């Protein structure tokens, strides 16, 4: 793998277009409910995601073990309230699979598989996503039955 392929993700979003880029990079990220935190005094919502490195291409290079995952810290600023649906915050062992991050009227929606969602009430879009540590190999690529099976 070329050295550039190992570059850590470091993105900032201040509008819907920027947020769409972060959403694409975090699609299929696995997020433990225990790794979600709202800090009201700082107006910040944080999460740690185990993200699939989509930027690595469609498949492993010849001789490579497989695809890659890495941890990614994501922060949302200027958050005034957080609401959860489709799961309980007490489900510490539950793993959520992130589908998309979307702007909404005065809010940001984090949509997960199985109908789970988080709604962040925000004054404006302010999001940072930064990879943490080194990527590790995984033999599995996320699959989307409804999209992948169309020919």
RAQUINOR-V263528 format. One record per helix or strand. SS is the DSSP state (~ for helix, > for strand). FROM is the first residue (numbers start at 1). LEN is the number of residues. Records with the same first field share a line. If there is no record, write none. Layout:
SS = FROM-LEN  FROM-LEN
This chain:
~ = 3-4  16-11  33-3  40-3  54-3  113-3  145-4
> = 10-4  30-3  36-4  44-9  67-10  79-7  95-10  107-6  117-6  127-12
